[in-house]
Amino acid sequence: MPVKKKFDDVCGDLTAGGTADALTVTTNGVISSAHLDDGYRLGIWSSGENTVTGVTIAVDGLTAKTIKRADGTALAVGSIKSGMFLDLVYEAGAGVFCAANIYTAVTSVDPTGTNAFTGINTFSVAPRPA
């Protein structure tokens, strides 16, 4: 695949089609299953917010693969936001794409008071005890 086409596929020239829970994408280079090696990377813009934990992506008409968090765990509902950039890296051993930019949610941190973190890029901080 020419370098510019691969660059465009990785750096955000692709927008997902399909639904928010069953993404599709057509790359600039049109890949085959032989191209899905460990570490194959795609950068796409999402089309909506996911409503299930088992989000899939079908690349160039190939069999749909599940998208997981960066650590390989299942996505949470709402992990993918509409218009969000997804940095997807294929893990051949598991047969899944991992979103390198979606991490396991932090549920609570208590350094000096009570802090509850929820969702993606949102958090609330309880007042510090007097």
N, C-alpha and C positions, 0 to 999 in steps of 0.2 A: 504494500500500500504506500503511495507517495506520502512524503513527510507532511505536507500541508494538510492532506485529508486526515491523517492520524492526529495531527495537532488540533484540528477542528473538532474531531471526535472526543478528544480529552478535555479541551479547554472551553467548552460551553457553546458550541455551535449547534447542538442538538436539543430539540424540544420533544418531550414525551408525548405520544398520542395514546390512544386507548382510553382507559378510565383511570381514576386516581388509585385504584387498587389492582389493576391489571394493565400496567404500562406497556407500551410498544414504542420502539424507536427504529428508525432507519438510519444507519451510519452513512458516512460519506464514502466509505470504502467497500461496503457490502461484504460482511464477513461470513464465513462458514463455521460449522462446529469445530473444524480443525484449528481455527484461530482462537478459540476460547481456551487459552492456556492459563495456568496459574499466574495471576498478576495482570491479566488483561484489564485495561482501564478505560472507562467511559465517563464523560462529564455531560450530564443532561439537566435540563430545566424541567421540573415537575409540572404536571397539568392540573393538579388539584390536591386536596388534603386526603390522606388515606383514612379509611373508615374500618379497616380490618388489620390484623397483625400479620397476615400472610400475603403481603404485597408481592406481586411478580412483575418481571420485565421480560418481554420477548424481543430479542435483538435481531433485526433483519429477517424476521419470519421464522427464526429458530424456536425450539421448544422453550417455553417460558421458564425462567429461573426465579427462585425466591430471592427477595432482597432482605438482608439482615442488617443489624447494627454493626458498627466497626468491630465489636468484640465477638461477633457471631451469634448473638442472642436475637430473639425475635423483636421486630419493631413494635412499638406501642401505637395504639390508635392515635393519630394526629402527629406522629413523628415526622411525616413528610407534609410540608405546608405547600399551598398553591404558589407556584412561581419560585420555589426553592431550588437551588443548585444542588444536584446529587453527584458526589464524587464516588463512582462505583468501581470496585475492584473485584475481579472474579477470583474465587477460591475453587480451584479445580477439584481438590479432594472432597469438598463438601458439595460441589455443584451448585454454589450460590454466589450471588453478588453481595459484597459487604459495602455498605455506605460508609466510606472512611470519615465522613463528616457528621455522622449520627452516632452519638455515644450512649452508653447506658445512663439512664436518668438517675440523678442524685436525689435520693428521697429525703434525707435530712443531714444536717451538719450542726454540731453544737460546740463551737469553739469557746464562746463566752456567754452565749444565750441560746435561744431556740430559733433556728433558721430552717424553714421548710422550702425546699426547691421542688418545683413541679413543672412538668412539660419540657418543651424545648425553648431555651432562652428566656424563661420566665422564672421568677422566684419571689418569695415574700419573706420578710424578716420580722420576727416578733420583737417587741420592745425589749431592751436589755433590762434585767432586773435592777432595781434601785439598790 
